[in-house]
């Protein structure tokens, strides 16, 4: 065996050691073949990839294990997805739709948040556990919503921009609230540390939005003909933002999204097309983002849904969370003047929960805020909403493309 082959990195596939080439062959083959097969049945690409992950993962056929390498690529996928979500938001339309998105955000936070707390109290979770349920019920999934709307070409529509901005705002707030719940579980009281955390979080977000556009304009001008160097600069800025945010206790996806919004402010139309369509989209959607959704599927144990011992807890959690989100979405969108069909689709977009809810559930279990049974119920909630909702949204939008892609 050559020295080159001896240095090959190995990983576990189906319980056997294989090299990284087979690992990535399985991954690329999966994310290429499965979505194309299921597209005929109107299954969104993100759902297809997650289903494929469940199938080949340790809770399915056990063809592939989630190791350190996949976790790293998955983390980069989540970061890229959030950065692209921020970069692709039309800031002018976002400003125009800001008031409307605030209405949706307010209803989508308050109704599910209060309802989640009351459900937690009914289930006997205590103060901290009920607060955690409140955060989980209020949370959205930017990753799923953005990827789905991008696939359906809805990002640039008024409804799409408003729902995406509302989803992002809610995700940011719930991630910050999760940090507060964690601190409350440690101190059992609102302390100066919590207030300082909120102040630092506000300064961090404001600082990124003020400094990154200014620096980006200077760098992009100096690197006008050096496209590769521009990509390196963008990656550098993303990582710097994430490192600073992590030091403050903020989730990496917060920094990634805010960086995307800030960078987009510095781009001309030509730079935007060059940077986004020809480079970053290819890097993100060509490799990292599919791995993120694949790993989400691989880490999902669908068997928890069929555990009869937890059936009542699971049903109460899923039904109440979905109904509360649908109700809040329908009320807010009808107030804003959207018709019944668009209001229903918009409310469906508030239902999926995956990243923030699973992070919250994992942290809650580790800190002893919730039991293993409650953790299982939250995992089941994430599975059902992340898998089924995108299929429903796509089936409706595809049947009424003119109404959803035309002028609102």
N, C-alpha and C positions, 0 to 999 in steps of 0.2 A: 504493500500500500504506500502511495506517495506521501511525502510530508504534507502536501496540500490537503489530501483527503483526511489525514490524521487530525488536522486542525479544524475540520468541519464541526460546526456547532450542532449538537444533537438535542432532540426533545422527545416527548412521549406521544406516540400515536397508537391507540388501541392496545395500550399496555406494553408496547415494544419501542425500543429506541431506534429512531430514524433521523436522517440529517435534515437540515433546514430546507433543502430543495423540495423534498416530499411534503414537508409541512406547508410551504407556501403554494405548492401545486394544489394541494387539497383545498386550501383557502380560496385561491383564485378560481379554481374549477367550480367551487360551490357558489361563490358570489356572481359568477358569470352564467352558469347553467340554470340554477334554481329560479331566479327572478324572471328569466326568459321563458321558462316553462309555465310559471304561474301567472304571467302577464295575460295569458289568454282568458284567465278566470277573473280578471280585474283585481287581482291581489297586488297592492302596492309593493314596490321594491323593498322598502324597509321591513315590511311584514314578512315578505318572502325570505329575506336574509335571516331574520330572527327565527323563523320557523326552521330554516336550514340549520341554524346554530343549535336549536333544541334537538334536532334529529341527529346531528353528528357529535354532539357534546356528551359529557359524562353522564347526564341524566337521560340520554337517548340511546343511540347505538354505541356510544363510548368509542367512537373512531378517533376523536381528538380531545386532548386535555387542555385546559386553560393554564398555561405556564407563564413564567415571568415575561417572556418575549411577547406573547400575545397581549398580555396586560398592558405593556408599554405601548404597543401599536394601537391598542384600543383607546388608551388615554389620549394619545395624539389625535385619534379619530374624533373623540368628543371635543377636543380643543379646536380642531379644524372646523368642525360642524358649527360650533358656536361663533367662531371668528367669521366664517362665511355668512352666517345668519346676520351678524352685525354689519358686515361689509355690503351685503346685498339689499339691506333695507334702504328704501328711497327716503333720504332724510327730509326732503321737502314735503313729500306726502306724509311722512311720519309727523312732521310739525302740524300739518293740516289736520291730521287725524288724531292728534294727541288728546284733545278733550274727549273725543269719542272712546279712545282706548282707555282713558282714565275711568269712564263710566263702566265699561266692561270689567276692568280690573277691580274696581270697587265692589261691584256685585259679586264677582267671582272669588274675591277674597273673603268678604263678610259672610255671605250666606253659607258656603261650604265650610268656612272657618268656624263659625259659631255652631253649625250643625255637627261638624267633626268633633268639637269639644263636648257637645251634649251626648253624642254617640259614645265617646270615650268614657264619659261619666256613667252612662247606662251600662257599659261593659265592665265597670269597676276598675278602670285603669289608673285612678288617682289623678292628682293635679298635673304632674309632669307628663304622664302618659296621655292624658286627655289633650294637653297642649300639643303633644307630638301628633296625635290624630288630627287636630285642627290644622296643623301645618301641612300634613300629608293630604288631607281633603282639599285644601286650598291650592295646592301645587298644580302646576301644569308640566308639560314636557316639551321644551323648546325644540329639542332634537327631533322628535317625531313630527311635531307640527310644521317646523320649517322644511324638513326633508319631504314631507307629504305635499305641502303647498308648492314647493319648488318642482316636484314631479308633475303636479297638475297645472303648472304655470300660473299660480294664483298670487305669487309673492308681490307683484307690482299692482294688483288691483286694490281698490280702496278697502274692500272687505279683508283681503289678505294682509295688507299693510297694517290695518287696525288690529286684526286678531293676532298677528305676529308680535306687534309692539306690546299688546296687552299681555300676551303669553310670556314675553321676555320680562316685562315689568313684574309680573306675578312670580316668575321663577326667581328673579333677583331678590324680591322681598321675602319669599319663603325660605331661600337659602340663608338670608340674614336672620330670619326668625328662628331657623333651625339652630344657628349658632347661639342665639339668645336662650333657646330652650336648653341647650347643652350646658350653658353657663348657669342657668337657673337650677338645673338638676344637681349642680355641684354646690351651689350656695343657698338654694331655697329662698332667695330674695333678690330683688333688683338692686344691684350694687353699682358703685361708680365704675367698675370694670365694664359693665354692660353699656353704660352711657358713653364711655370712652371708645368702646368698640364701634358703636353707631357713628360717633363723630369721625373716627378714623376711616370707616367705610365710606362715608359721604365725601371726605376730603380725597380719598383714593379715587373714587369714581370721577369727581369733579376735576382732579388733577390730570387724569388720563385724557378726559375730553378736551382739556385746555392745551396740554403740552404736546400730545401726539400729532394733532393736525399741523401745528406750527413746525415741529421737527420734520414731519413727513414731507411737507412742501419743500423744505430746504434740501432734504436728502434726495427726493425724486427729481428735483431740478438738477442737482449735481451729478446724478446717475442717469441722466436722460436717455442715453444710448446703451446703458448697461443693465439689461433686463434681469439677468441672473443675480446681479448685486442687489437689485430692488427686492427680489424674492428673499434674499438673505436678510436684508434689512427688516422686512415684514416679520419674518420668523424670529429675528432678534428682539423686535419690539414686543411680540406676543409673549415670548418667554420671560422677558424682563417684567412685563405687567403681571404675569402669573406668579413669578417668584415674590414680587412685592406683596401681591394679594394674599398669597399663602402665609407670608410672615405676619400679616394682619389677622389671619384666621378666616379668610374668604376662600370659597371654593374656586378652583382654577377656571371653571366655565364663566364665572363672573368677569374676570379679567380678560378672557378671550373675546367675549361678546363686546364689552366696552371698547376694547382695542379695535375691533372690526368697525364699529360705528365711528370711532375717532379717525381711523385711517381713511374711511370713505369720504370724510369731510375734506381731505387734502387732495383727492383725485379729480382730474378732469374727466370728461366723458371718454376720451380716447385712452387715458391711463387706466380708467376703470375697466373698460373692455379688454385691454391688453393684460392687465394684472389679474382680473377675475376670471374671465372666460378662457384665456389661453394658458394660464399658469396655475393659479391657486385652485381653481375648480378641478383641474386635471389631477393635481397632487392629492387633494382631499377626497374627491369622489372616485378617483381612479384606484385608490389603495386604502388610505387610512380610515375613512368614514365607513365603508362596508365592513371593515374588521371590527369597528366599534359595535355595530348592530349585530354582527355575527357572534361576538363574545357575549353581548347581552343575552342572546338566545342560548348560548352554551352554558351560561351561569344560571339559567332559569330552570327550576325544577317544577315542571307542570304537574307532577304527581301530588303536590301539596293540595291542588284543587280537589282531588278525589279522596282526600283523607276525611272519612265520615266523622271522625272524632271532632274535627274542627268545622264541620259543615255549617252549623248555626252562626258561629263567629264569622266565617268567611262570607256567608250570604248577607249578613247584616252589614258588614264592611263594604262589600261590593255594591249592593243595591243602594244603600244610603249615599255613598260617595258619588255614584253615577247620577242618581236622581237630583242631588243637591247641585251638581255641576250643570246638568241640563236645565234645571230650573233657573239658576242664576244667569246662565247664558241667554236663555230665551227671553227672560224679563228685560235684561239690559239691551239686547239687540232690537227687541220690539219697541222699546222706549226710543231708540235711536232711529226708528223708522224703516228698518229692514223688513222685507216681506217674510212670510212664514217659512218658506224654503231656505232662504239665506240665513234666517235666524236659527233654524234647526241645524244647518250645517255648521254655522259659527259656534253654536253651543256644543256640538259634537267635538269640535276642535279643542274645547276646554277640558274634555274628559280624560285623554291619555295621561297616564302617570308611569314614569319608569325611573329616570335618573334620580331626581330629587327625592321621590318617595322611597326608593330602595336605599339611598344614602341615609335618609332619616331613619328608616327601619333598622338598618345595620347599626347605626350609632346608638339608637334607642335600646337595642338588645345588648350591645356591648356595655352600656352604662347601667343596665338593669332597670331601665324605665319601663320596658315592655317585656312580656314573657315570650317564649318560643312560639306559643300558639298564636299570639297576636302578630308576631313577625310573619308567620305563615299566612295569615289573613291578608297582610299588606302585600306580600309577594304575589298572592293570588289576585289581588286587586290590580297590581301592576301588569301581570300577565294578560288578564282579560281585557283591560282598557287599552293596552299597547298593541294587542294583536287584532282585536275586533273593530275598534273605532276607525282606524285608517281604511279598512275595507268598506265600511259603511259610507264614509265621506267620499271615497273615490267612486263608488258605484253611483252615488247621487250626482256628483259633479260631472262625471262622464256623460250621464243622460241629459244634463242641462248645461252643456259647455257654454252656449251663447249667453245664458243668464249670468254665469259666474265669471266669464272672461271678458264680457262686454263692459260698458260703462255702468257703474253702480248708480 
